[in-house]
Amino acid sequence: MPENSLSLSELGWGHFFQQQLSLEELEATTPVRVFALNRHLVDGVGENGRQQFALPHTWLQRSVEELPTVGDWLLLDGNGQPLRLLERTSLFKRMASGHDARVQLMAANVDTLFIVTSCNQEFSLSRLERYLALALDAGVEPVVVLTKADLTEDVNDFCSRSRTLRPGLAIEAVNAKDAKVIDILRPWCSAGQTVALVGSSGVGKSTLVNALSNTANQEIGAVRESDAKGRHTTTSRTLHLIPGGGLLLDSPGLRELQLSDCEVGVSTLFEEIEAVARHCRFNNCRHHGETGCAVEAAAERNELDPRRLANYLKLKEEQQSADETLVEKRRKDKSPGKRYKRVQLREWRDED
């Protein structure tokens, strides 16, 4: 469907966003959805089609979460310049890779998260739990998509193991190269619905994007036979139109997904462990040798799944470490001189 013939509702606009506009804004501004970002340059799509514009330099002084990401809605003035960012229905974010203590926005206003994994050695319940925690924390419906189902005789085994992660979890096994994949995933790809994909490199995300969007605009990388791991072929987050309705957001392959501000998602996913933890003697119990730890006692009685408990403790520790790192970074960032120099440096880089 041509971008210049799309209505706002087909782009994901709804009452949630409409009610944020004043009467003056309804008459004088134009809503656009962020389809792609390249540093401070934004590709937005609205009822008048696609247009590119730069973020004002004053916006660069804002916190990361106050800046737009793919999937956001922006209001433009009569000159096509951004006025403000609308409140989001959902937001995905993570800790940036490396040692930089910085939150990175991944996608906004997503309705469904396709958690893509493959029916081979890459399959990992613990890795799936990381993505599930993200989806649950954001209030987004998760769907596990098992790719390369045509290359294994144990599809039912992969499906059964996935169902142990959460009661009622939607699971679909597909061959991403089969044209019928769109029919299988259609319930989550109706008009105006936004779907995001996450998963390790090499699981077939780009192939799935090509199948759903009926294009060949995503480069496909080979997979190493030794460990079923692939190369990163998607290098930016972009929205794609799905024929017949819906929008699809693809993100780069994430080998190590570090959680950031995801306490609710982790607690919701491991609710059986959280229920036991409420009986610990101390509220701040970390379940590592503390006196009166109900979780360790339940583990000794074999009342908790050892793998899930180990992953729960790992994610909780990772969450705690991320929180402490961000608190320290915010403390340092309160220095006016350092903040001014950092903003000035970013503006100089943009000018270059």
N, C-alpha and C positions, 0 to 999 in steps of 0.2 A: 504494500500500500504506500503511495507517495506521501512524503512527510508533509507536503503543503496542503493535503486534503484531510488531515487528521483533526478531529475535534478534541477539545480538552479532556473530555471523558475517556476518549480512546487512549489518551496519553497518561491516564491514571488520575485525572482530576476528579474530586468528589466534594461532598458537603464539608468534610473535615477542613479542606483548604479554603473553600468558598467562604465559610463563616469567619475566617481570619481577616477578610478584606473589609475596609470601611466603604461607605457609599462613594466617597471621593475616589478611592482606589479602584472600585469597580468600573468607574467611568474613564479614569485617566491612565490606568496602567495595563500592561500586558503580561499575563503569566506565561512562563516558559519552563520546560522541564530540562534539567541538565542531562545531556546525552553523553558528553565527554569533557574531559579536562586536560589541559596541557599547561601545567604550572598556573599562571594567572589568566590564561585564555580559556574561555568557556564556549562550548558548542551547546546552544539551547534550541529546543524545538517547541513551537507553539502553534496556534491556529494559522499563523502566517508563514509557517514553514521553518526551516533551520536558519539560524543566524549566529554569528560569532562575535563575542565582545570580550573586553578585558575587565577584570575586577579593578575597582578604584584602589589607588595606593593606600587610602585610609583604611580599607578593609584588612590590609595585611597586618595591622596592629591588633587585630582581634585574636581571640583564642582559636585553637584548631577547630573546635566543635561549632564555632560561630561562622565558619567558612563553608562554602558549598562543596558538595561531593556529588558523584554521579547518582542520579535519581532524585535530587533535590528539586524544589520549585522555587523560582525567583520571580520577583515582580520587576518589570522594566518600565522606565518612564517613556515619554513620547519620543525621546532621542535614542531609544534602545539601550539605555544605560541601567545597570542594576540598582534598584532602590533598597530592597531588603529580601532576606531569606525567610521563607515561610516555615512555621513549626512542622516537625516531621511526625509521621505515624510510626516510624521505626528507624533505627540507625545501627549499622554494623561498624565496629571499630576494633582495632587491635594495636598492640605495641609494635612500633616499627622494628624491623629487623636490625641486628647489630647491637651495639652498646649504647646507642642513643636513646635516652629515656623520653620517648616522644610517642604520643598517641597518633595513630594514622586512621583516618576515616576511609571506609571501604565502600559503603553504599547506603542510600537513604530511601525511605518510603517503599520498602520491599514487602510484598504480601506473602511470598512463599520462598523458602530456601531449598533448592535442590542440592543435597549433599551427595556428591558424585564419588563413587568408588568402583573398583573393578573386581571381577570374579577371578582373582589370581593372587599371587603372593603379596600384592599391595594392600589387600583387605586387612583392616585393623579395627577392632571394636573400640579400642582406646582412642584412636584418632577420630573415629566417628563421634565419640562422646564429646570431644573438643568442639566440633562443629555444632552438635546438638545443643551444647551449653550456650553457644553464641545465639542460636535461633530462639531458644526459650527465653533468654535474657532480653532479647529485642521484641518479644511478643510476636514472632513470625512463625508461620506453620512450617515445620521441617518435613521434607520428603527424601528418603534415602533412594537414590537411583543407582542400581547395580548395573554397570556397563559390561560389555564383552560377555554377555550371558550366552552367546552362541559359541563361545570357545571353551566351555566347560560342561561337564556332565553332572556337576554338583550345585546347580542353581538353587535348588530347594534348601540345601545346607546353608548357603550364604544368606538366603532369605530368613531361615529359621534363626540363625545366629544374630541377625540384625534385629529381629523382633524382640530379643531379650533386652534391648537397650531401653525401651520405654513402651508401656502398654498403649495400644492403638496407633503406634507409629506407622505412617504410610510408607510402603516399600514397593518399588517397581523394578523389575529386572528387564533390561532392554538390550538390543543391539543398536548402538548409536548410528550405525551405517544404514539401518533399515528405514525406509520411508514411513513405515507404520509407527515409528517412535512418537511422532506428533500426536497420533490418535491415543496412544497410551498415556501421554502426559497432558493431553488436552484439558482435563478437569481443572488444572491449575494455570492454564494459559488462556483464559477467556479474555474478551475485550476489556481493556483498562486494568488488567491484573499485571503486576510486576513480579517476575521471578528472577532470583539470583542464583548463580552456580558457584560452589566452592568445592575444593578437593585437591589432592596432590597432583603434581604434574604427571602426565602419562596415563591418566585414568580415562581419557576420552572426552574432556570438557569441550575442547574446540570442535571435535567431531559432532558432539551433541548440539553445540551452537549452530553449526552449519545445517544440521538436520532440521532443527526447530525453526530457524530463520529462512530455510530454503535457499541458502547462499553458500558460497565457498570462500568467504572473506576471512576465515580464520586459518592461519597456517597450522598444519598438523605435524607434530614431531614424532620421531621414532621412539620406541620403548626398548630399553635394554632387556634382553632375554634373561640375564642372570638374576635380576632382582625385580623385574617388572616396573622399574622406575623410568620415567620419561624426562625429556628436556622441557623447560619452560618455553612455550610458544606464544602465549598471550602476554603482552607486556603492558597493557593498560586496561582500565575498567571502562567499558562502553556499553550503552544500551542498544539493543537490536530490536527491530520490529518483527513480531511473529505473524506470518500470514494467517488471516482469519481472526486476528485479535491478540492482545497481550504484548508485553514487553519483556525482553530477556537481557539480564545483565551478567556479563562474563567478567571474572576477575583473574589476576595472575595466579598460577599454581603456588600454593603455600605449603612448603615442606614442614615448617615449624610454625604453628599458629600459637602465638603467645596471647593469652587472655588479658584483657584490660577492662576493669570495672564490670566484671561479669559474675558477681557474687550471686545474684538472684538466679541466673541460668544454671550455675553449678549446683546450687541448693535444690532447685526444682528437679534437675535431672537425677540427682542422687537422693531423692526424698526418703528412701528407706534407711539410708545411713544417717541423714539429718534427723530423722525421727528418733533414732537410737542416741544420737549425740546430745539431744535435749536432756538426757538423763545423766550426763556427765556431771561430776561434782563441781567443776569450774566452768563458767560461761566461756572463757577464752581457751578452753582445752584444745590442744593441737593433736591429741591422740597419739602422742609419742612418749609413752612412759609416765604420764601424769597420774597422780593418785586419784582413784575413783573414776577412771575413764571407762565409760559404758561401752564405747565403740570397741576398744581393745578386748574387753570382757566378752562382747558378743562375737568377735572374731575368733577368740579361743574356743567358743562353743560351736563354731562353724555355722553361725547364724547369718553371716554376711558373705557374699561372693568375694573371694580373695582378689580376683582381678579388678573388679569394680572398686573395691576398697582401696587398693593400691593406686588406681588412677584418680580416685576422689582425693586422696591425700596429696597426690602429686599436683593436681590442679588447684587445690586449696593453697598449697605452699607457693605455687607459681603466682596465684592471685595475690597472696600476701606480699610477696616480693615485689610484684608490679606496683601495688598500692604504696609500699614504702618508698620505692624509687620515684614515683610521681610526686609524693609529698615532698621529698627532698628537692626535686627539681622545681616545684612551685615555690618553695622557700627561697631558693637561689634566684628565681625569676622575679621576686618582689623587689630586687634592687633596681631603682629607677634608671641608674646609669647603664646597667647591663641591658635592660629592656630597650632603652633608646638606641644603644649601639647595635643591638640585634635587628631592630626594625629598620634602622638606617642602612645596615648592610644588605638586608633583603631588598630594599628599594634600589640601591645601587646595582645589585645583581640583575634586577628586572630591567633597569635602564640599559644595561650592557646587552 
